[in-house]
Amino acid sequence: MKRPKLSTKEHADWMRRRAEERSKKLFREPTEFNERGIISGSDQSIHSTDAEVFPDELKEYSPQERKPKLVTPKEQ
């Protein structure tokens, strides 16, 4: 079936039917991730490591950052 014109009732109905068909194929029964794999995402995001996806995040805190900041009461 051809795609109906956008912003029409026919288009909304067509999209709904299409989404229902796809969800039935994807979610026939509950499965584990290893059986189904990734069901969405770009090729780049699927094959990137966390370090590549989040380059600004530090892997680990520096020794100074790990050191607890102690607050002592002022002497009178």
C-alpha positions as CSV (number, residue, x, y, z in Angstrom):
1,M,0.0,0.0,0.0
2,K,1.3,3.5,-0.8
3,R,1.9,5.9,2.0
4,P,-1.1,8.2,2.4
5,K,-0.7,12.0,2.5
6,L,0.7,13.4,5.8
7,S,-1.7,14.9,8.3
8,T,-4.7,13.0,7.2
9,K,-6.8,10.4,9.0
10,E,-5.8,7.8,6.4
11,H,-2.1,8.4,7.2
12,A,-2.7,8.1,11.0
13,D,-4.6,4.8,10.4
14,W,-1.9,3.5,8.1
15,M,0.9,4.4,10.7
16,R,-1.1,2.7,13.5
17,R,-1.5,-0.5,11.4
18,R,2.1,-0.5,10.4
19,A,3.3,0.0,14.0
20,E,1.0,-2.8,15.3
21,E,2.4,-5.2,12.6
22,R,6.0,-4.3,13.6
23,S,5.4,-4.6,17.3
24,K,3.9,-8.1,16.8
25,K,7.1,-9.1,14.9
26,L,9.4,-7.6,17.5
27,F,7.6,-8.6,20.7
28,R,6.1,-12.0,19.9
29,E,7.1,-13.3,23.3
30,P,9.4,-12.1,26.1
31,T,13.0,-12.8,25.2
32,E,16.4,-12.2,26.6
33,F,18.6,-9.4,25.2
34,N,21.1,-12.1,23.9
35,E,18.3,-13.7,21.8
36,R,16.9,-10.6,20.3
37,G,19.8,-8.1,20.3
38,I,19.4,-4.4,19.9
39,I,16.1,-3.3,18.3
40,S,16.8,0.4,17.8
41,G,19.7,2.8,17.5
42,S,22.1,4.0,14.9
43,D,25.0,1.8,13.7
44,Q,27.4,4.2,15.3
45,S,25.7,4.2,18.7
46,I,25.4,0.5,18.7
47,H,29.1,-0.1,18.1
48,S,30.5,2.7,20.2
49,T,32.0,2.3,23.7
50,D,30.9,4.4,26.6
51,A,34.1,6.3,26.5
52,E,33.4,7.3,22.8
53,V,29.8,8.2,23.5
54,F,30.6,10.2,26.7
55,P,34.1,11.7,26.1
56,D,33.7,14.4,28.8
57,E,33.1,12.0,31.6
58,L,36.1,10.9,33.7
59,K,36.7,7.2,34.0
60,E,37.6,7.6,37.6
61,Y,38.1,10.3,40.2
62,S,41.6,11.6,40.8
63,P,43.2,10.9,44.3
64,Q,42.4,14.5,45.4
65,E,38.8,14.1,44.4
66,R,38.5,10.8,46.3
67,K,40.0,12.3,49.5
68,P,37.2,13.2,51.9
69,K,36.8,16.9,52.8
70,L,36.9,17.2,56.5
71,V,35.4,20.2,58.2
72,T,36.7,20.9,61.7
73,P,35.1,23.2,64.2
74,K,36.9,26.5,64.7
75,E,39.0,26.8,67.8
76,Q,37.8,29.3,70.3
